[in-house]
Amino acid sequence: MSDPILVVQDLHKAYGDIQAVGGISFQIARGEIFGLLGPNGAGKTTTVSILTGLLEPDRGQISVDGISFQKMPRAVKARIGLVPQDLAIYPALSALDNLLFFGRLYGLQGKRLRERVETVLEIVHLTPRAKDPVHTFSGGMKRRLNIAVGLLHEPELLFLDEPTVGVDPQSRNAIFESVEALNRAGLTILYTTHYMEEAQRLCHRVAIMDQGQIIALDTPAALIRQWGSGLIVAGLPEEAAEGLIRHLEHWPAVKSVRRRDGRLYLDTLHTQEALMALLDTTNRLGLPLRSLEILEANLEAVFLHLTGKRLRD
């Protein structure tokens, strides 16, 4: 890996008997868009909260730009920006006044403050609406203003937590374009999302979390090559699934079969051939199919294969 800007080592966080984060380690390279994905309860929100100083870890080490978060928290916080999932803006104020207020909190003033406000308004395409009260904005415009606040102090590492939740397609595209432009300008971004197509489009690498652990970490293309071959998900009664597995294991078109939560997961070499064999066998044996789903090779199939869940579950 090229020069890492963020290094996380053996990070732990528990709430009583619940291990929210169970000893994860990873690095983010300077200039990278790094995706952190996981179903609800996987530990990613706790992880982001620790990495941005909102929570104290039980143990583990974090460094940003070579600076220890534990030893020099103020120096680290000056280098990072956080755009939370919950909107952190004042609806009664204009976009301009929101940015001036938060800019002063960051210690900006005078000409420097005005320049940064103008710049971030341009980045998120809100310059024409700068003087309008935020309560008149659409959900997508509020999200874009939220991003602008996190950019005011020119962070080296930006945390974007679910930045497109509840926005219309046009605003989503505007956010994508802003993220890509910021990254081209050299900004490193940690990006969490519930939308696999976003991660596949934007992220250079992704880490998939489940039950407090990182269970896979690589480029989207590499993960798809390894785990994202055609996947068939079949829902059957428990007794029917048990009998069917013995037949499936001998099919040349099927790489592996797993059973989880009343469903069979068929990782296939040839999806169409495996599907026809599945339908033929269940029909011949009189086994009831409660549900059937086919996923082609993509990041959604990778996630379902590894966790048995959809990202938005």
VOBA-1610 file (N, C-alpha, C; in pm, whole numbers, padded with zeros to 5 digits, always signed):
BEGIN
Met+00084-00120+00000Met+00000+00000+00000Met+00087+00125+00000Ser+00041+00227-00076Ser+00110+00355-00072Ser+00092+00418+00066Asp+00156+00529+00087Asp+00158+00599+00216Asp+00021+00600+00283Pro+00002+00529+00396Pro-00129+00528+00461Pro-00154+00656+00540Ile-00274+00711+00529Ile-00308+00829+00608Ile-00376+00787+00738Leu-00447+00674+00736Leu-00513+00621+00856Leu-00465+00479+00882Val-00423+00454+01004Val-00382+00320+01046Val-00461+00283+01171Val-00533+00172+01163Val-00614+00122+01274Val-00560-00014+01314Gln-00530-00030+01442Gln-00471-00155+01490Gln-00549-00210+01610Asp-00605-00329+01593Asp-00665-00407+01702Asp-00767-00325+01781Leu-00863-00270+01712Leu-00962-00183+01774Leu-01074-00265+01837His-01105-00235+01963His-01208-00305+02040His-01304-00206+02103Lys-01433-00244+02105Lys-01532-00168+02179Lys-01647-00260+02215Ala-01678-00267+02345Ala-01788-00352+02392Ala-01887-00268+02471Tyr-02013-00309+02466Tyr-02117-00252+02550Tyr-02171-00365+02637Gly-02120-00374+02758Gly-02154-00487+02843Gly-02102-00616+02782Asp-02193-00710+02758Asp-02154-00838+02699Asp-02153-00835+02547Ile-02194-00724+02488Ile-02201-00714+02342Ile-02071-00656+02288Gln-02004-00732+02203Gln-01878-00688+02142Gln-01912-00617+02011Ala-01921-00484+02015Ala-01960-00409+01895Ala-01849-00408+01792Val-01725-00394+01838Val-01607-00398+01749Val-01508-00493+01813Gly-01470-00597+01739Gly-01394-00705+01800Gly-01252-00723+01750Gly-01171-00617+01759Gly-01030-00631+01725Gly-00999-00613+01578Ile-01055-00510+01516Ile-01033-00489+01373Ile-00905-00408+01348Ser-00842-00435+01234Ser-00722-00363+01191Ser-00732-00338+01041Phe-00698-00217+00998Phe-00693-00187+00856Phe-00620-00055+00835Gln-00586-00027+00711Gln-00522+00099+00675Gln-00594+00160+00556Ile-00592+00292+00548Ile-00645+00363+00431Ile-00532+00443+00369Ala-00510+00423+00241Ala-00402+00492+00170Ala-00441+00637+00143Arg-00341+00722+00141Arg-00365+00863+00107Arg-00422+00872-00034Gly-00530+00948-00049Gly-00592+00966-00179Gly-00692+00858-00217Glu-00728+00773-00123Glu-00818+00660-00149Glu-00961+00693-00106Ile-01059+00637-00176Ile-01197+00631-00127Ile-01216+00489-00075Phe-01237+00480+00056Phe-01242+00350+00123Phe-01383+00328+00175Gly-01447+00221+00131Gly-01583+00192+00172Gly-01587+00103+00294Leu-01673+00138+00390Leu-01696+00054+00507Leu-01842+00011+00502Leu-01863-00119+00478Leu-01997-00172+00454Leu-02033-00274+00560Gly-02160-00283+00590Gly-02205-00383+00684Gly-02353-00368+00710Pro-02422-00478+00743Pro-02564-00468+00778Pro-02580-00395+00911Asn-02702-00359+00944Asn-02728-00295+01073Asn-02679-00384+01186Gly-02607-00323+01281Gly-02553-00399+01392Gly-02418-00461+01367Ala-02360-00433+01251Ala-02230-00494+01218Ala-02115-00430+01294Gly-02131-00305+01340Gly-02026-00236+01412Gly-01965-00119+01338Lys-02015-00089+01219Lys-01951+00017+01141Lys-01977+00156+01199Thr-02097+00181+01253Thr-02125+00311+01314Thr-02038+00333+01437Thr-02022+00228+01518Thr-01932+00237+01634Thr-01789+00263+01589Thr-01747+00197+01482Thr-01612+00215+01430Thr-01589+00359+01387Val-01683+00415+01309Val-01669+00553+01263Val-01669+00649+01382Ser-01752+00623+01481Ser-01757+00709+01599Ser-01624+00709+01674Ile-01559+00592+01681Ile-01428+00584+01746Ile-01322+00657+01663Leu-01326+00636+01532Leu-01223+00694+01445Leu-01232+00846+01439Thr-01348+00902+01470Thr-01365+01047+01467Thr-01363+01110+01606Gly-01334+01030+01708Gly-01319+01084+01843Gly-01447+01101+01920Leu-01559+01049+01869Leu-01686+01061+01941Leu-01701+00955+02049Leu-01627+00844+02033Leu-01627+00736+02132Leu-01484+00699+02166Glu-01463+00656+02289Glu-01333+00604+02330Glu-01331+00452+02307Pro-01227+00399+02243Pro-01218+00253+02229Pro-01179+00190+02362Asp-01214+00063+02379Asp-01168-00010+02497Asp-01018-00036+02488Arg-00973-00066+02368Arg-00830-00075+02342Arg-00807-00070+02192Gly-00682-00053+02154Gly-00646-00040+02013Gly-00578+00092+01986Gln-00517+00102+01870Gln-00442+00221+01832Gln-00495+00279+01701Ile-00501+00412+01695Ile-00543+00484+01574Ile-00442+00595+01549Ser-00396+00604+01425Ser-00309+00717+01390Ser-00355+00775+01257Val-00347+00906+01247Val-00382+00979+01125Val-00262+01063+01085Asp-00215+01039+00964Asp-00098+01111+00914Asp+00022+01093+01007Gly+00031+00972+01065Gly+00142+00941+01154Gly+00129+00992+01296Ile+00016+01055+01328Ile-00005+01113+01461Ile-00101+01025+01541Ser-00064+00988+01661Ser-00147+00903+01745Ser-00270+00979+01793Phe-00387+00921+01770Phe-00512+00983+01817Phe-00514+00987+01970Gln-00464+00880+02033Gln-00467+00874+02178Gln-00376+00979+02242Lys-00260+01005+02181Lys-00163+01096+02239Lys-00187+01242+02201Met-00236+01265+02079Met-00253+01403+02030Met-00390+01417+01962Pro-00499+01406+02038Pro-00632+01408+01977Pro-00664+01538+01904Arg-00622+01652+01958Arg-00654+01779+01892Arg-00585+01790+01756Ala-00462+01744+01748Ala-00390+01749+01621Ala-00455+01659+01517Val-00505+01543+01561Val-00572+01452+01469Val-00705+01511+01423Lys-00784+01565+01517Lys-00916+01618+01483Lys-00905+01735+01385Ala-00795+01808+01390Ala-00776+01918+01295Ala-00757+01867+01152Arg-00722+01739+01138Arg-00693+01681+01007Arg-00809+01602+00948Ile-00915+01581+01028Ile-01027+01501+00980Ile-01154+01584+00975Gly-01245+01542+00888Gly-01378+01602+00880Gly-01482+01493+00889Leu-01594+01523+00952Leu-01703+01426+00967Leu-01831+01485+00911Val-01893+01409+00821Val-02027+01443+00773Val-02121+01335+00826Pro-02193+01362+00934Pro-02274+01258+00998Pro-02398+01226+00917Gln-02455+01109+00945Gln-02578+01070+00878Gln-02692+01163+00917Asp-02699+01200+01044Asp-02801+01296+01088Asp-02756+01436+01049Leu-02848+01514+00994Leu-02815+01649+00949Leu-02773+01736+01067Ala-02661+01805+01051Ala-02609+01892+01157Ala-02606+02036+01107Ile-02722+02088+01072Ile-02734+02224+01020Ile-02859+02288+01081Tyr-02865+02422+01075Tyr-02975+02497+01134Tyr-03075+02537+01025Pro-03197+02482+01028Pro-03292+02507+00919Pro-03339+02651+00908Ala-03338+02727+01018Ala-03387+02865+01012Ala-03285+02959+00950Leu-03156+02918+00948Leu-03051+03001+00889Leu-03037+02971+00741Ser-02977+03063+00668Ser-02945+03040+00527Ser-02825+02946+00519Ala-02802+02892+00400Ala-02683+02809+00379Ala-02557+02889+00411Leu-02554+03015+00367Leu-02439+03101+00391Leu-02415+03120+00541Asp-02522+03150+00614Asp-02506+03175+00758Asp-02467+03048+00833Asn-02519+02934+00790Asn-02475+02807+00850Asn-02325+02789+00833Leu-02276+02813+00714Leu-02134+02792+00687Leu-02047+02894+00761Leu-02093+03018+00769Leu-02017+03118+00845Leu-02010+03080+00992Phe-02121+03030+01046Phe-02125+02990+01187Phe-02029+02875+01213Phe-02039+02768+01133Phe-01953+02652+01156Phe-01807+02685+01123Gly-01785+02773+01026Gly-01648+02813+00996Gly-01581+02882+01113Arg-01655+02964+01184Arg-01599+03030+01302Arg-01570+02928+01413Leu-01655+02826+01423Leu-01627+02720+01521Leu-01496+02649+01490Tyr-01465+02638+01361Tyr-01339+02577+01320Tyr-01220+02671+01339Gly-01247+02798+01376Gly-01139+02894+01396Gly-01108+02978+01274Leu-01190+02966+01169Leu-01171+03049+01050Leu-01231+03187+01073Gln-01173+03287+01008Gln-01227+03422+01021Gln-01181+03509+00905Gly-01246+03623+00891Gly-01207+03722+00791Gly-01209+03669+00649Lys-01108+03710+00572Lys-01100+03674+00431Lys-01093+03523+00412Arg-01018+03456+00498Arg-01003+03311+00486Arg-01138+03241+00501Leu-01218+03286+00595Leu-01350+03227+00616Leu-01438+03248+00494Arg-01440+03370+00441Arg-01524+03398+00324Arg-01481+03315+00203Glu-01350+03299+00185Glu-01300+03220+00072Glu-01342+03074+00084Arg-01331+03019+00204Arg-01367+02878+00223Arg-01517+02858+00203Val-01599+02951+00251Val-01743+02939+00234Val-01779+02940+00086Glu-01719+03032+00011Glu-01746+03038-00133Glu-01702+02909-00203Thr-01588+02856-00163Thr-01535+02736-00227Thr-01624+02615-00202Val-01664+02594-00075Val-01744+02473-00047Val-01884+02484-00106Leu-01939+02605-00114Leu-02069+02621-00181Leu-02059+02580-00328Glu-01948+02614-00392Glu-01928+02574-00531Glu-01911+02423-00543Ile-01838+02364-00450Ile-01814+02219-00455Ile-01945+02142-00451Val-02039+02187-00367Val-02166+02113-00353Val-02278+02173-00437His-02243+02264-00526His-02339+02321-00622His-02456+02391-00554Leu-02426+02472-00451Leu-02532+02545-00382Leu-02513+02697-00387Thr-02419+02744-00465Thr-02394+02889-00471Thr-02520+02969-00504Pro-02603+02927-00601Pro-02723+03007-00632Pro-02823+03014-00518Arg-02818+02919-00423Arg-02914+02917-00313Arg-02850+02956-00180Ala-02734+03019-00184Ala-02657+03046-00064Ala-02733+03127+00040Lys-02817+03222-00004Lys-02884+03311+00091Lys-03026+03266+00126Asp-03065+03148+00075Asp-03199+03099+00106Asp-03198+03022+00238Pro-03306+03032+00317Pro-03312+02955+00441Pro-03313+02805+00411Val-03246+02731+00497Val-03227+02588+00474Val-03360+02512+00478His-03458+02562+00552His-03585+02490+00559His-03657+02487+00424Thr-03613+02570+00328Thr-03672+02567+00194Thr-03600+02468+00102Phe-03496+02405+00150Phe-03416+02314+00067Phe-03481+02176+00060Ser-03453+02106-00048Ser-03491+01965-00059Ser-03399+01882+00031Gly-03436+01755+00051Gly-03352+01667+00131Gly-03212+01654+00074Gly-03202+01645-00058Gly-03071+01633-00121Gly-02985+01757-00103Met-03047+01876-00110Met-02972+01999-00091Met-02921+02010+00053Lys-03004+01966+00149Lys-02958+01966+00288Lys-02839+01873+00307Arg-02844+01757+00242Arg-02731+01664+00249Arg-02604+01728+00192Arg-02618+01799+00082Arg-02502+01863+00020Arg-02446+01974+00110Leu-02535+02047+00177Leu-02488+02150+00271Leu-02416+02084+00388Asn-02468+01970+00433Asn-02403+01895+00540Asn-02259+01860+00503Ile-02239+01820+00378Ile-02104+01788+00329Ile-02018+01914+00327Ala-02077+02024+00283Ala-02001+02150+00277Ala-01948+02189+00414Val-02027+02170+00520Val-01982+02203+00656Val-01857+02122+00691Gly-01858+01993+00656Gly-01744+01908+00688Gly-01618+01939+00611Leu-01631+02020+00505Leu-01516+02053+00421Leu-01453+02187+00454Leu-01518+02267+00539Leu-01476+02405+00561Leu-01330+02418+00602His-01283+02332+00691His-01148+02347+00745His-01044+02270+00665Glu-01079+02226+00543Glu-00988+02155+00453Glu-00926+02031+00519Pro-01008+01934+00557Pro-00954+01814+00619Pro-00873+01732+00519Glu-00781+01653+00570Glu-00706+01561+00486Glu-00780+01429+00470Leu-00863+01397+00569Leu-00940+01272+00569Leu-01085+01305+00604Leu-01177+01270+00514Leu-01318+01303+00534Leu-01398+01175+00556Phe-01479+01173+00663Phe-01568+01062+00691Phe-01708+01098+00642Leu-01758+01024+00546Leu-01893+01045+00492Leu-01980+00929+00537Asp-02071+00954+00629Asp-02154+00849+00687Asp-02293+00855+00625Glu-02320+00761+00534Glu-02451+00752+00467Glu-02492+00886+00404Pro-02411+00943+00315Pro-02440+01079+00267Pro-02557+01090+00171Thr-02611+00978+00122Thr-02720+00987+00024Thr-02853+00933+00077Val-02864+00913+00208Val-02987+00859+00264Val-03104+00955+00238Gly-03210+00904+00178Gly-03332+00981+00161Gly-03327+01091+00057Val-03234+01084-00038Val-03225+01191-00137Val-03273+01139-00273Asp-03314+01231-00358Asp-03363+01197-00490Asp-03246+01162-00582Pro-03273+01093-00695Pro-03165+01051-00785Pro-03076+01166-00835Gln-03136+01282-00863Gln-03057+01395-00911Gln-02957+01441-00805Ser-03002+01449-00681Ser-02913+01490-00574Ser-02806+01385-00546Arg-02844+01257-00558Arg-02744+01151-00541Arg-02632+01167-00643Asn-02668+01192-00766Asn-02566+01210-00870Asn-02480+01332-00841Ala-02541+01439-00791Ala-02464+01559-00756Ala-02366+01528-00643Ile-02408+01447-00545Ile-02319+01409-00436Ile-02205+01321-00489Phe-02238+01225-00577Phe-02133+01141-00636Phe-02028+01227-00707Glu-02076+01322-00785Glu-01984+01407-00861Glu-01896+01489-00768Ser-01954+01538-00658Ser-01875+01614-00560Ser-01769+01525-00495Val-01809+01405-00457Val-01715+01311-00393Val-01600+01278-00488Glu-01633+01251-00612Glu-01530+01215-00710Glu-01438+01333-00737Ala-01493+01454-00744Ala-01410+01573-00766Ala-01318+01598-00648Leu-01369+01582-00527Leu-01287+01600-00407Leu-01173+01499-00404Asn-01203+01377-00442Asn-01100+01274-00442Asn-00995+01302-00548Arg-01038+01347-00666Arg-00941+01382-00770Arg-00848+01494-00723Ala-00900+01581-00636Ala-00819+01691-00583Ala-00727+01646-00470Gly-00735+01517-00433Gly-00642+01463-00334Gly-00700+01427-00199Leu-00831+01450-00178Leu-00890+01422-00048Leu-00910+01271-00030Thr-00873+01221+00087Thr-00898+01082+00125Thr-01034+01074+00192Ile-01112+00970+00158Ile-01250+00962+00206Ile-01279+00822+00258Leu-01337+00816+00379Leu-01397+00691+00427Leu-01547+00706+00410Tyr-01606+00612+00336Tyr-01744+00625+00289Tyr-01826+00507+00338Thr-01932+00533+00415Thr-02024+00426+00452Thr-02154+00445+00375Thr-02215+00334+00336Thr-02337+00342+00257Thr-02418+00214+00274His-02547+00225+00248His-02635+00108+00242His-02667+00072+00097Tyr-02598+00135+00003Tyr-02627+00111-00138Tyr-02502+00053-00206Met-02512-00074-00246Met-02396-00141-00304Met-02348-00076-00433Glu-02441-00024-00512Glu-02399+00038-00638Glu-02313+00160-00613Glu-02336+00230-00501Glu-02251+00345-00466Glu-02108+00298-00436Ala-02097+00196-00353Ala-01965+00145-00317Ala-01891+00094-00440Gln-01963+00026-00528Gln-01899-00028-00647Gln-01854+00083-00741Arg-01928+00193-00744Arg-01891+00305-00832Arg-01777+00389-00774Leu-01783+00418-00644Leu-01695+00520-00586Leu-01568+00465-00522Cys-01575+00348-00461Cys-01469+00306-00369Cys-01356+00231-00439His-01232+00269-00403His-01116+00196-00451His-01103+00062-00382Arg-01131+00060-00252Arg-01136-00065-00175Arg-01254-00059-00080Val-01302-00177-00040Val-01410-00183+00057Val-01376-00286+00164Ala-01418-00256+00286Ala-01412-00352+00396Ala-01555-00388+00432Ile-01583-00518+00441Ile-01715-00566+00478Ile-01709-00611+00623Met-01794-00549+00707Met-01801-00583+00849Met-01925-00666+00878Asp-01912-00758+00972Asp-02027-00831+01024Asp-01994-00878+01164Gln-02085-00853+01257Gln-02070-00893+01396Gln-01937-00844+01457Gly-01904-00719+01426Gly-01787-00656+01486Gly-01654-00692+01425Gln-01655-00770+01316Gln-01532-00814+01253Gln-01528-00769+01107Ile-01408-00746+01055Ile-01392-00727+00911Ile-01375-00865+00850Ile-01471-00906+00767Ile-01469-01040+00711Ile-01416-01044+00568Ala-01400-00929+00506Ala-01340-00922+00372Ala-01293-00780+00348Leu-01181-00765+00278Leu-01126-00633+00247Leu-01044-00644+00119Asp-01087-00572+00017Asp-01013-00571-00110Asp-01081-00472-00203Thr-01033-00465-00326Thr-01101-00383-00426Thr-01233-00448-00461Pro-01333-00370-00505Pro-01459-00433-00547Pro-01438-00538-00655Ala-01350-00510-00752Ala-01328-00606-00860Ala-01269-00737-00807Ala-01175-00728-00714Ala-01114-00850-00659Ala-01214-00929-00576Leu-01297-00861-00498Leu-01398-00931-00419Leu-01500-00999-00509Ile-01537-00933-00618Ile-01633-00993-00711Ile-01572-01116-00777Arg-01443-01109-00814Arg-01378-01226-00874Arg-01375-01343-00776Gln-01352-01314-00648Gln-01338-01421-00549Gln-01471-01476-00500Trp-01568-01383-00476Trp-01691-01424-00409Trp-01818-01397-00489Gly-01807-01321-00596Gly-01929-01270-00658Gly-01975-01344-00781Ser-01936-01471-00797Ser-01989-01547-00909Ser-02139-01563-00889Gly-02208-01609-00993Gly-02353-01616-00987Gly-02401-01686-00862Leu-02498-01625-00794Leu-02548-01678-00668Leu-02698-01702-00679Ile-02740-01823-00642Ile-02881-01856-00639Ile-02922-01875-00494Val-03027-01806-00453Val-03077-01816-00316Val-03216-01878-00321Ala-03231-01996-00260Ala-03356-02070-00265Ala-03410-02089-00124Gly-03537-02056-00105Gly-03601-02076+00024Gly-03682-02205+00024Leu-03650-02295+00117Leu-03720-02422+00127Leu-03746-02456+00273Pro-03844-02542+00301Pro-03859-02592+00438Pro-03733-02665+00483Glu-03710-02669+00611Glu-03586-02724+00666Glu-03563-02867+00619Glu-03666-02951+00627Glu-03648-03092+00589Glu-03621-03108+00440Ala-03680-03021+00359Ala-03658-03028+00215Ala-03516-02985+00180Ala-03467-02882+00247Ala-03331-02832+00221Ala-03227-02940+00251Glu-03248-03014+00360Glu-03153-03118+00399Glu-03141-03225+00290Gly-03254-03265+00235Gly-03252-03367+00131Gly-03195-03316+00001Leu-03219-03190-00029Leu-03173-03134-00155Leu-03021-03115-00158Ile-02961-03082-00045Ile-02817-03056-00041Ile-02738-03174-00094Arg-02780-03296-00062Arg-02708-03415-00107Arg-02703-03423-00259His-02809-03375-00325His-02811-03373-00471His-02725-03258-00525Leu-02734-03141-00462Leu-02665-03023-00513Leu-02513-03039-00512Glu-02462-03106-00413Glu-02317-03117-00397Glu-02250-03190-00512His-02327-03265-00591His-02269-03341-00702His-02286-03272-00837Trp-02347-03154-00839Trp-02369-03085-00966Trp-02242-03012-01011Pro-02196-03034-01133Pro-02074-02964-01182Pro-02090-02813-01187Ala-02214-02764-01203Ala-02236-02620-01217Ala-02234-02547-01083Val-02229-02621-00971Val-02235-02560-00839Val-02099-02572-00770Lys-02043-02457-00727Lys-01915-02458-00655Lys-01933-02498-00509Ser-02035-02441-00444Ser-02056-02471-00303Ser-02201-02444-00267Val-02245-02505-00157Val-02381-02488-00107Val-02373-02458+00042Arg-02446-02355+00085Arg-02454-02323+00228Arg-02600-02309+00267Arg-02630-02342+00390Arg-02766-02326+00441Arg-02762-02225+00556Arg-02853-02127+00550Arg-02858-02026+00654Arg-02997-01965+00659Asp-03055-01959+00778Asp-03183-01891+00801Asp-03293-01941+00707Gly-03299-02072+00688Gly-03405-02129+00606Gly-03387-02111+00457Arg-03267-02076+00414Arg-03240-02058+00272Arg-03113-02132+00232Leu-03108-02176+00108Leu-02988-02236+00051Leu-02919-02134-00038Tyr-02789-02127-00025Tyr-02708-02036-00107Tyr-02621-02120-00199Leu-02646-02111-00329Leu-02571-02189-00427Leu-02474-02096-00498Asp-02346-02114-00472Asp-02242-02040-00544Asp-02212-02118-00671Thr-02241-02059-00786Thr-02243-02136-00910Thr-02128-02099-01004Leu-02089-02199-01083Leu-01996-02176-01194Leu-02072-02134-01319His-02190-02192-01337His-02275-02161-01452His-02417-02143-01398Thr-02456-02017-01383Thr-02581-01986-01314Thr-02702-02047-01383Gln-02711-02033-01514Gln-02827-02083-01586Gln-02839-02234-01575Glu-02727-02303-01590Glu-02727-02449-01581Glu-02767-02495-01441Ala-02712-02427-01340Ala-02745-02462-01201Ala-02892-02436-01171Leu-02947-02326-01224Leu-03087-02294-01202Leu-03178-02401-01261Met-03150-02442-01385Met-03232-02544-01450Met-03227-02675-01372Ala-03107-02710-01323Ala-03093-02833-01245Ala-03168-02824-01113Leu-03164-02707-01049Leu-03236-02687-00924Leu-03386-02703-00944Leu-03439-02638-01046Leu-03583-02647-01071Leu-03624-02789-01108Asp-03542-02855-01188Asp-03573-02992-01228Asp-03574-03086-01107Thr-03475-03070-01019Thr-03463-03159-00904Thr-03575-03135-00802Thr-03604-03010-00772Thr-03712-02983-00676Thr-03847-03032-00729Asn-03866-03018-00860Asn-03991-03066-00921Asn-03999-03218-00916Arg-03888-03283-00948Arg-03884-03430-00950Arg-03904-03489-00811Leu-03845-03422-00710Leu-03856-03472-00573Leu-03979-03419-00500Gly-04054-03331-00565Gly-04172-03275-00503Gly-04142-03183-00387Leu-04033-03107-00395Leu-03991-03018-00287Leu-04046-02876-00313Pro-04110-02815-00216Pro-04169-02682-00239Pro-04064-02571-00231Leu-04059-02488-00334Leu-03973-02369-00333Leu-04054-02251-00282Arg-04015-02197-00168Arg-04086-02082-00112Arg-04040-01951-00174Ser-03916-01946-00215Ser-03863-01825-00278Ser-03743-01863-00364Leu-03715-01779-00461Leu-03601-01804-00550Leu-03548-01671-00599Glu-03418-01653-00588Glu-03355-01528-00631Glu-03223-01559-00698Ile-03194-01486-00805Ile-03069-01505-00880Ile-02993-01374-00880Leu-02868-01378-00837Leu-02783-01260-00837Leu-02661-01285-00924Glu-02641-01198-01020Glu-02522-01209-01104Glu-02401-01155-01029Ala-02285-01165-01090Ala-02160-01127-01024Ala-02156-00976-01002Asn-02171-00934-00877Asn-02157-00794-00840Asn-02131-00787-00690Leu-02116-00667-00639Leu-02082-00650-00497Leu-02198-00692-00406Glu-02321-00680-00455Glu-02436-00726-00378Glu-02428-00877-00354Ala-02389-00952-00458Ala-02374-01097-00445Ala-02262-01131-00348Val-02154-01055-00352Val-02044-01076-00258Val-02094-01061-00115Phe-02165-00953-00090Phe-02212-00924+00045Phe-02308-01031+00095Leu-02400-01071+00010Leu-02497-01173+00048Leu-02428-01307+00072His-02329-01336-00012His-02253-01460+00004His-02181-01465+00138Leu-02120-01352+00178Leu-02037-01350+00299Leu-02119-01338+00427Thr-02229-01265+00423Thr-02304-01235+00545Thr-02439-01304+00553Gly-02490-01349+00439Gly-02626-01404+00437Gly-02732-01298+00453Lys-02693-01171+00439Lys-02788-01060+00456Lys-02771-00962+00341Arg-02876-00885+00320Arg-02863-00772+00229Arg-02805-00654+00309Leu-02742-00562+00240Leu-02678-00451+00308Leu-02777-00369+00387Arg-02902-00359+00340Arg-03001-00276+00409Arg-03081-00355+00513Asp-03045-00481+00538Asp-03113-00561+00641Asp-03076-00509+00780
//
